[in-house]
Amino acid sequence: MKDAAIELPWAHEPKFRCFGCSPRNPIGLALNLRQLPSGEISAETTFSEDYASYPGIVHGGIVSTLADEVMGDMLALRFGMLAFSVSLRMRMLLPLRIGEPYLTVARIAGSGHGVVKTEADITGADGELHVTANAAYQPIRSEQARLLMGLDDTEHARLNHYFDHETRTV
């Protein structure tokens, strides 16, 4: 089975201007996600100089954002659940360079204690491992969505299937 492009179900929501995945965020990453035959989610990324720290090197915070985004989107796509990252650990083995392609692959690592655990790897075009990451995500509750995202009744009704998930079923 070949990998398949994913159309994000929230891509056309006016309030969803996610830095990582929204095509409507002019300064964001506008990631294109793919479903791999293994069930993992991936994103190919080549960074421009807009995301540099040292000359020619991608800023570490942007690298963290990339891993967090692919892991979080995987949960939304796999389980129909929007979640906040409550912990994120990165191990930077090699810096990412501006103008070079990278592949981020995320997978589910488990669940328990009210969170879903994920892992991700970022590799270079030669397959060399640059970054490993793991994170824990807490599903967003309806009252959080209304308060923090500023959803009105119509928006909440349209999006409520993304909220109030239990992690024990993951």
DOKEPA-613521 format. One record per residue (C-alpha): residue in one letter; y, z, x. Coordinates in steps of 0.05 Angstrom, whole numbers, padded with zeros to 5 digits, always signed. Layout:
// DOKEPA-613521
AYZX
...
END
This chain:
// DOKEPA-613521
M+00000+00000+00000
K+00068-00020+00028
D+00128+00025+00025
A+00175+00015-00034
A+00250+00020-00041
I+00274+00076-00086
E+00330+00069-00135
L+00361+00138-00143
P+00363+00157-00216
W+00430+00193-00208
A+00463+00137-00169
H+00506+00117-00229
E+00527+00187-00249
P+00603+00189-00241
K+00604+00260-00213
F+00548+00249-00163
R+00585+00228-00100
C+00534+00257-00051
F+00554+00250+00022
G+00482+00231+00039
C+00458+00184-00015
S+00514+00161-00060
P+00536+00089-00052
R+00604+00110-00083
N+00623+00157-00026
P+00664+00115+00023
I+00655+00163+00081
G+00582+00181+00067
L+00516+00158+00096
A+00496+00117+00034
L+00422+00126+00052
N+00370+00078+00026
L+00307+00116+00013
R+00236+00089+00012
Q+00171+00117-00015
L+00116+00112+00039
P+00043+00100+00022
S+00029+00172+00044
G+00076+00198-00011
E+00129+00218+00040
I+00202+00195+00033
S+00238+00159+00089
A+00306+00133+00107
E+00326+00085+00162
T+00394+00100+00192
T+00438+00070+00245
F+00501+00111+00257
S+00570+00082+00273
E+00621+00114+00318
D+00651+00148+00256
Y+00595+00199+00263
A+00601+00213+00338
S+00612+00278+00375
Y+00608+00261+00449
P+00618+00188+00466
G+00557+00149+00442
I+00523+00210+00412
V+00515+00227+00338
H+00545+00294+00318
G+00491+00348+00309
G+00519+00369+00242
I+00511+00297+00216
V+00439+00297+00242
S+00427+00362+00204
T+00457+00330+00142
L+00411+00270+00149
A+00349+00314+00151
D+00373+00359+00094
E+00390+00299+00051
V+00323+00264+00058
M+00284+00329+00046
G+00327+00348-00014
D+00323+00278-00044
M+00248+00280-00036
L+00244+00341-00081
A+00288+00308-00133
L+00248+00244-00132
R+00179+00276-00130
F+00189+00333-00178
G+00252+00313-00218
M+00285+00376-00191
L+00354+00386-00161
A+00355+00442-00111
F+00401+00477-00062
S+00379+00485+00010
V+00375+00560+00025
S+00351+00552+00097
L+00350+00495+00146
R+00322+00497+00217
M+00329+00440+00266
R+00299+00428+00334
M+00337+00374+00371
L+00290+00346+00423
L+00333+00286+00441
P+00403+00266+00420
L+00413+00209+00371
R+00454+00152+00398
I+00508+00112+00361
G+00485+00042+00342
E+00410+00055+00349
P+00362+00056+00289
Y+00326+00120+00269
L+00273+00136+00218
T+00274+00202+00180
V+00209+00220+00144
A+00205+00281+00098
R+00145+00315+00066
I+00129+00377+00024
A+00104+00436+00065
G+00090+00486+00009
S+00122+00532-00041
G+00126+00605-00059
H+00175+00662-00069
G+00220+00618-00112
V+00230+00563-00060
V+00199+00496-00041
K+00188+00486+00034
T+00197+00418+00067
E+00191+00386+00135
A+00223+00324+00167
D+00219+00285+00232
I+00270+00237+00260
T+00243+00185+00307
G+00274+00128+00347
A+00256+00055+00343
D+00204+00065+00398
G+00171+00120+00357
E+00195+00176+00402
L+00208+00242+00366
H+00282+00263+00369
V+00287+00317+00316
T+00241+00362+00275
A+00267+00401+00216
N+00242+00448+00162
A+00278+00476+00102
A+00271+00517+00040
Y+00302+00496-00026
Q+00316+00536-00089
P+00315+00498-00155
I+00383+00496-00190
R+00387+00534-00255
S+00425+00507-00315
E+00479+00560-00312
Q+00490+00544-00238
A+00496+00470-00254
R+00548+00483-00308
L+00589+00531-00265
L+00584+00501-00195
M+00580+00427-00213
G+00630+00431-00270
L+00584+00395-00319
D+00610+00388-00390
D+00562+00391-00449
T+00549+00316-00450
E+00536+00313-00375
H+00492+00374-00378
A+00451+00346-00435
R+00441+00281-00397
L+00420+00317-00332
N+00386+00380-00357
H+00316+00355-00340
Y+00335+00366-00266
F+00346+00441-00275
D+00305+00504-00287
H+00242+00483-00250
E+00191+00533-00228
T+00166+00528-00156
R+00096+00553-00170
T+00078+00485-00198
V+00099+00448-00136
END
